[in-house]
Amino acid sequence: MDQPTVGILHPGSMGAAVAACAGANATAVLWCEAGRSSTSAARAIETGLTPVATLPDLLDRSDIVISLCPPAAAEDLARDVAEHGFTGVYVEANAINPERTKRIGGLLEPAATVVDGGVVGSPPVRGKSPVLYLSGPAAATSRIEALFAGTAVRTTTLGTEIGKASALKLSYASFQKTSRVLVALAVGMAREYGVDQELLEVASRRTDSYLAEPEYVAKTAARAWRWGPELEEAADTLAAAGLPPEMLRAAASTLARWSDAKDDSELTLTDALDRLAQP
């Protein structure tokens, strides 16, 4: 059985949890200490990842590299990997639009084999089981399927065309994330006029409504630093398809008002709405 060495770029909340799952079928899962925060280091230690000092160290030892970073950094990171001459399988699993994924393929190929990836769902911890959608060369996607076999990360391959996995990820994100922004605006408006409890009563009569769960607004605010750029990528994808991107750009602009709430687990609904009301 193939037991590859895997490198994760980088151990954020999703990256560390996905990497930990990969460790079940890998010889080792490496992460690069250079430039990482103490929070990232703590996650890596907690999930049992193996530290290396520099990116070249990681690339020299890795058969498979999984890139899970903020969307804005995806191409620069891929360029650094390409400059080193990495020759393994590179899983571009960031929330970026299909054209950027194809550009990254152009940076890394033919030395490396690029697999397009998109994670749909929450990090695989505490019983959660996201799906990693894949598209790309069949032999390479099969290796990634084997890497996560029997773990909390389920895999589904969409074919050999680079861009399909990214498109599916952003199609889902367009609804999932924008709907939560709309909840924040609706609850904020209702609170301003003293009808927030009545709004919740109306929403509770319907099933599967985010509006009936306003406590999620605080979680949205804490994730805004990641979700905003992701929705910009989704807006670019809409524009490329000849569809209007304005609603997603407006949602991304709204999320930017929470930029200072990055990963704040203590944030309350009141705090989040107060920040939303401040330009």
C-alpha positions as CSV (number, residue, x, y, z in Angstrom):
1,M,0.0,0.0,0.0
2,D,1.2,3.5,-0.9
3,Q,2.3,5.3,2.3
4,P,3.4,8.7,1.1
5,T,4.9,11.6,3.0
6,V,2.5,14.5,2.9
7,G,3.2,18.2,3.4
8,I,0.4,20.6,4.5
9,L,0.5,24.3,3.5
10,H,-0.6,25.4,6.1
11,P,-2.0,24.2,9.5
12,G,-5.0,26.5,9.8
13,S,-8.2,25.2,11.4
14,M,-9.1,23.3,8.2
15,G,-5.6,22.5,7.1
16,A,-4.5,21.0,10.4
17,A,-7.6,18.8,10.7
18,V,-7.4,17.6,7.1
19,A,-3.7,16.9,7.6
20,A,-4.4,14.9,10.7
21,C,-6.8,12.7,8.7
22,A,-4.2,12.2,6.0
23,G,-1.8,11.0,8.7
24,A,-3.9,7.8,9.0
25,N,-2.5,6.6,5.6
26,A,0.8,8.4,5.4
27,T,4.3,7.8,6.6
28,A,4.4,11.3,8.0
29,V,2.6,14.6,7.6
30,L,4.9,17.6,7.6
31,W,4.3,21.3,8.2
32,C,6.7,24.2,7.8
33,E,7.5,26.3,10.9
34,A,8.9,29.3,9.1
35,G,6.6,32.3,9.3
36,R,3.7,30.5,11.1
37,S,2.0,31.9,14.1
38,S,2.0,30.4,17.6
39,T,-1.6,29.5,17.0
40,S,-0.8,27.5,13.9
41,A,2.1,25.8,15.7
42,A,-0.2,24.8,18.6
43,R,-2.7,23.3,16.1
44,A,0.1,21.4,14.4
45,I,1.4,20.0,17.7
46,E,-2.1,19.1,18.8
47,T,-2.8,17.1,15.6
48,G,0.5,15.3,15.7
49,L,2.1,16.9,12.6
50,T,5.8,16.7,12.1
51,P,7.6,20.1,11.9
52,V,10.3,21.0,9.4
53,A,12.3,24.3,9.4
54,T,11.8,25.6,5.9
55,L,9.6,25.1,2.8
56,P,12.4,23.5,0.8
57,D,12.8,20.9,3.6
58,L,9.1,20.1,3.4
59,L,9.1,19.9,-0.4
60,D,12.2,17.7,-0.6
61,R,10.6,15.1,1.7
62,S,7.0,15.2,0.5
63,D,5.4,13.0,-2.2
64,I,2.1,14.9,-1.9
65,V,1.6,18.6,-0.9
66,I,-1.9,19.9,0.1
67,S,-2.3,23.6,-0.1
68,L,-5.0,25.0,2.2
69,C,-4.4,28.7,2.8
70,P,-6.3,32.1,2.5
71,P,-7.3,32.6,-1.1
72,A,-5.2,35.6,-1.7
73,A,-2.0,33.7,-0.9
74,A,-2.7,30.7,-3.1
75,E,-0.8,31.7,-6.2
76,D,2.2,33.1,-4.4
77,L,2.5,29.9,-2.4
78,A,2.2,27.8,-5.6
79,R,4.9,30.0,-7.2
80,D,7.3,29.3,-4.3
81,V,6.6,25.6,-4.6
82,A,7.2,25.8,-8.4
83,E,10.5,27.7,-8.0
84,H,11.8,24.9,-5.8
85,G,11.0,22.4,-8.6
86,F,8.6,20.2,-6.7
87,T,7.8,17.0,-8.6
88,G,5.1,15.3,-6.6
89,V,1.3,15.7,-6.5
90,Y,0.1,19.2,-5.6
91,V,-3.4,19.4,-4.3
92,E,-4.7,22.9,-4.8
93,A,-7.5,22.8,-2.3
94,N,-8.0,26.5,-1.7
95,A,-11.3,28.4,-2.2
96,I,-10.2,30.1,-5.4
97,N,-11.9,30.4,-8.8
98,P,-11.3,27.9,-11.6
99,E,-9.2,30.2,-13.7
100,R,-6.8,30.8,-10.8
101,T,-6.6,27.1,-10.3
102,K,-5.7,26.6,-13.9
103,R,-3.0,29.3,-13.6
104,I,-1.5,27.5,-10.7
105,G,-1.5,24.3,-12.8
106,G,0.5,26.2,-15.4
107,L,3.0,27.3,-12.7
108,L,3.6,23.8,-11.4
109,E,3.3,21.5,-14.4
110,P,4.9,19.6,-15.9
111,A,7.3,19.0,-13.0
112,A,4.4,18.4,-10.6
113,T,1.0,16.9,-11.1
114,V,-1.8,19.2,-10.0
115,V,-5.1,18.1,-8.5
116,D,-7.9,20.6,-8.1
117,G,-9.6,20.2,-4.7
118,G,-12.5,21.8,-2.9
119,V,-13.5,21.1,0.7
120,V,-17.2,21.4,1.4
121,G,-18.2,21.2,5.1
122,S,-16.6,22.0,8.4
123,P,-13.2,20.8,9.6
124,P,-13.2,17.0,10.3
125,V,-13.3,17.2,14.1
126,R,-15.8,16.3,16.7
127,G,-17.7,14.0,14.4
128,K,-17.9,16.2,11.4
129,S,-17.1,14.7,8.0
130,P,-16.5,17.2,5.1
131,V,-16.2,16.1,1.5
132,L,-13.0,16.8,-0.5
133,Y,-14.0,17.1,-4.1
134,L,-11.3,16.3,-6.6
135,S,-10.7,16.8,-10.3
136,G,-7.5,16.2,-12.3
137,P,-5.4,13.3,-13.7
138,A,-7.0,10.0,-12.7
139,A,-3.8,8.4,-11.3
140,A,-3.3,11.4,-9.0
141,T,-6.9,11.7,-7.8
142,S,-6.8,8.0,-7.0
143,R,-3.8,8.6,-4.8
144,I,-5.6,11.3,-2.9
145,E,-8.7,9.1,-2.5
146,A,-6.5,6.4,-1.0
147,L,-4.8,9.0,1.3
148,F,-8.1,9.7,3.0
149,A,-9.7,6.3,2.8
150,G,-11.3,5.3,6.1
151,T,-11.0,8.8,7.6
152,A,-13.4,11.6,8.4
153,V,-12.6,13.3,5.1
154,R,-14.7,11.8,2.4
155,T,-13.6,12.2,-1.2
156,T,-15.5,12.4,-4.5
157,T,-13.8,12.7,-7.9
158,L,-15.6,14.8,-10.5
159,G,-13.4,13.9,-13.5
160,T,-10.1,14.9,-15.0
161,E,-10.8,18.5,-15.8
162,I,-9.0,21.0,-13.6
163,G,-11.4,23.6,-12.3
164,K,-14.5,21.4,-11.7
165,A,-13.7,21.0,-8.0
166,S,-13.1,24.7,-7.5
167,A,-16.3,25.6,-9.3
168,L,-18.4,23.2,-7.1
169,K,-16.8,24.6,-3.9
170,L,-17.5,28.2,-4.9
171,S,-21.0,27.4,-6.2
172,Y,-21.9,26.1,-2.7
173,A,-20.0,28.9,-0.9
174,S,-22.0,31.5,-2.9
175,F,-25.2,30.3,-1.2
176,Q,-23.9,29.1,2.2
177,K,-21.9,32.2,3.1
178,T,-24.0,34.9,1.5
179,S,-27.1,33.5,3.3
180,R,-25.4,34.0,6.6
181,V,-24.6,37.6,5.7
182,L,-28.2,38.2,4.9
183,V,-29.2,36.8,8.3
184,A,-26.9,39.4,10.0
185,L,-28.5,42.2,8.0
186,A,-32.0,41.1,8.7
187,V,-31.4,40.6,12.5
188,G,-29.5,43.9,12.7
189,M,-32.4,45.8,11.0
190,A,-35.0,44.1,13.2
191,R,-33.0,44.9,16.3
192,E,-32.8,48.6,15.3
193,Y,-36.6,48.8,15.3
194,G,-37.1,46.6,18.4
195,V,-38.7,43.7,16.5
196,D,-35.9,41.2,16.7
197,Q,-37.7,38.8,18.9
198,E,-40.8,38.9,16.6
199,L,-38.5,38.3,13.6
200,L,-37.2,35.1,15.3
201,E,-40.7,34.0,16.0
202,V,-41.6,34.4,12.3
203,A,-38.5,32.6,11.2
204,S,-39.0,29.7,13.7
205,R,-42.2,28.8,12.0
206,R,-40.1,27.7,9.0
207,T,-37.8,24.8,8.9
208,D,-34.1,24.9,7.9
209,S,-33.9,28.7,8.1
210,Y,-30.6,30.4,9.1
211,L,-32.7,33.3,10.2
212,A,-34.0,31.1,13.1
213,E,-30.4,30.7,14.4
214,P,-29.1,34.3,14.8
215,E,-26.4,33.1,17.2
216,Y,-24.6,32.0,14.1
217,V,-24.0,35.6,13.2
218,A,-21.2,35.8,15.7
219,K,-19.5,32.8,14.1
220,T,-19.9,34.4,10.7
221,A,-18.2,37.5,12.0
222,A,-15.3,35.5,13.4
223,R,-14.8,33.8,10.0
224,A,-15.3,37.0,7.9
225,W,-11.6,37.3,7.2
226,R,-11.7,34.0,5.3
227,W,-15.2,34.2,3.9
228,G,-14.9,37.6,2.4
229,P,-12.0,36.7,0.0
230,E,-13.7,33.5,-0.8
231,L,-16.9,35.3,-1.9
232,E,-14.7,37.6,-4.0
233,E,-13.4,34.5,-5.8
234,A,-17.0,33.3,-6.3
235,A,-17.9,36.7,-7.7
236,D,-15.1,36.5,-10.2
237,T,-16.4,33.0,-11.1
238,L,-19.9,34.4,-11.7
239,A,-18.5,37.3,-13.8
240,A,-16.4,34.8,-15.9
241,A,-19.7,32.9,-16.6
242,G,-21.5,36.0,-17.7
243,L,-23.5,36.2,-14.5
244,P,-24.0,39.3,-12.3
245,P,-21.4,39.3,-9.4
246,E,-22.7,42.3,-7.5
247,M,-24.5,40.5,-4.7
248,L,-21.5,38.4,-3.8
249,R,-19.2,41.5,-3.9
250,A,-21.7,43.3,-1.6
251,A,-21.7,40.4,0.8
252,A,-17.8,40.4,0.8
253,S,-17.9,44.1,1.5
254,T,-20.2,43.5,4.4
255,L,-17.9,40.8,5.8
256,A,-15.0,43.3,5.7
257,R,-16.7,45.2,8.5
258,W,-15.8,42.3,10.7
259,S,-12.2,42.1,9.7
260,D,-11.0,42.8,13.2
261,A,-13.0,39.9,14.7
262,K,-10.7,37.2,13.2
263,D,-11.3,33.9,14.9
264,D,-12.8,35.6,18.0
265,S,-14.5,32.7,19.8
266,E,-15.8,35.0,22.5
267,L,-17.8,37.3,20.2
268,T,-21.5,37.6,21.0
269,L,-24.4,38.3,18.7
270,T,-24.6,41.8,20.2
271,D,-20.9,42.5,19.6
272,A,-21.1,41.3,16.0
273,L,-24.2,43.4,15.2
274,D,-22.6,46.5,16.8
275,R,-19.5,46.1,14.7
276,L,-21.6,45.6,11.6
277,A,-23.3,49.0,12.3
278,Q,-19.9,50.8,12.3
279,P,-18.5,51.8,8.9
